[in-house]
């Protein structure tokens, strides 16, 4: 099923905002000047951060990967308390469903855009990054790239649902 | 010769000297300022909102996690046959999520398997009206069916007896089964699908301690109360004020007399009573009542002869006798024996000696009635069935006993 991207972005707008904020946050930590930010809009892309190309490749990677970490962690944490009553105990209240929606929205925008992926790839492939760093970073970057492309096949939604809904079960199984 | 120094580049924003080695021509201050670009107000508000939700989520997370872990552990324990542990773990979940059908169902099943029938009944009762998956529905119904079979079995009967001597009680289970089983599951209740069709003429006695009791008519007898005020007054006169007549059955000819507003002969008849304030009985209290009735039958009935209650009944009979042109000379009851007993009933017999004097007779008439009574425990209530025959010979006594037993054996299943 093909649903226009802007509609998906509209429904899951909190994730777009968190995604762009994560970019900006990492820029701030690395003292990379930000020239323009769009946190959300109805268009393609739904949001963006225009910043200076960082001095170090590692900074470029972190800025690119930042949303992946922030959105994944935040999405999982927000959805967790809602997912358990809804999925495990069929005892969800409206607020639980709100948490799940928020969690999935945030988590599904964890994947960097193709623009981000290219930027990360540039960083990893630069001469500054030692071979060991490339070996470690390559699979991660490949996964992110795959995710960026795979959003066309709902991979981002699957990822968001997995993080928001399946992770609680996984965590529970580990502790039980 | 050295090349001439390159002219220093200035910041594109403030014309101050730009920092070297950066792609953008920015001074240190402007670089820092741009990197620390402020979030717009609406984003700040959104951050506050998300932060509040996040804090709420974080506050809820430990409890949800604990419940989720408990559920997993419960499932594991249940799979290993460790039902007591499973019930303990599931109880933690239900405490946290009382609205969870799956958790409550698992708890009820585990409690039942662990032998805690009281708790199981209480837990399963809480499922009334809820929706559940087909698998869970089937499982719950199977457990309810097991509970019912257990109640009817000899094992249950012995455990009920044990409960009267300090063993664990099955009270709530029985109440659950008797009153709530049909609605205990949203689920195609077995009790509903196996409900027997009522015998024609079955009287549904309303509000016997808040519940309904089915009273099928004894075979060959017909309900005659409610057909004539005069007859009803006579029936009422023989009734203790503490008691309530549920239905009275007599032969077809007696019914015809009642319909003619004449007093029926009532040489053989049956009736059902309950206490006006019919209370709720538990298995334990029923067993206790049965036991005390059995052991104190003689003493209790002898006491009855000299009680105020008996005197009051006598005065009622006096006025009714006048209506019939008779002078009532009093009556007394002689206890006989308990002649039958099962888990849900106790049958005993008494002889009732009444004396009347008629204006056209010189000598008083003595009427001996052979009365049998069955205390019957149905739907957590106790009702009383009576079969009475004017005693002329042994066959009357045999009829009273046998007809009572047959009737009891019809009434009890009509209420299952």
Interface residues (C-beta under 8 A of the other chain):
Chain A: X14 X17 X18 X21 X24 X27 X28 X30 X31 X32 X33 X34 X35 X37 X39 X52 X53 X55 X74 X77 X78 X79 X80 X81 X82 X84 X85 X88 X89 X90 X91 X95 X98 X99 X102 X168 X169 X171 X172 X173 X175 X176
Chain B: X21 X22 X23 X24 X26 X30 X31 X32 X34 X35 X36 X37 X39 X40 X43 X46 X47 X50 X53 X54 X56 X57 X58 X60 X61 X63 X64 X65 X67 X68 X69 X71 X72 X73 X76 X93 X97 X98 X99 X100 X101 X102 X103
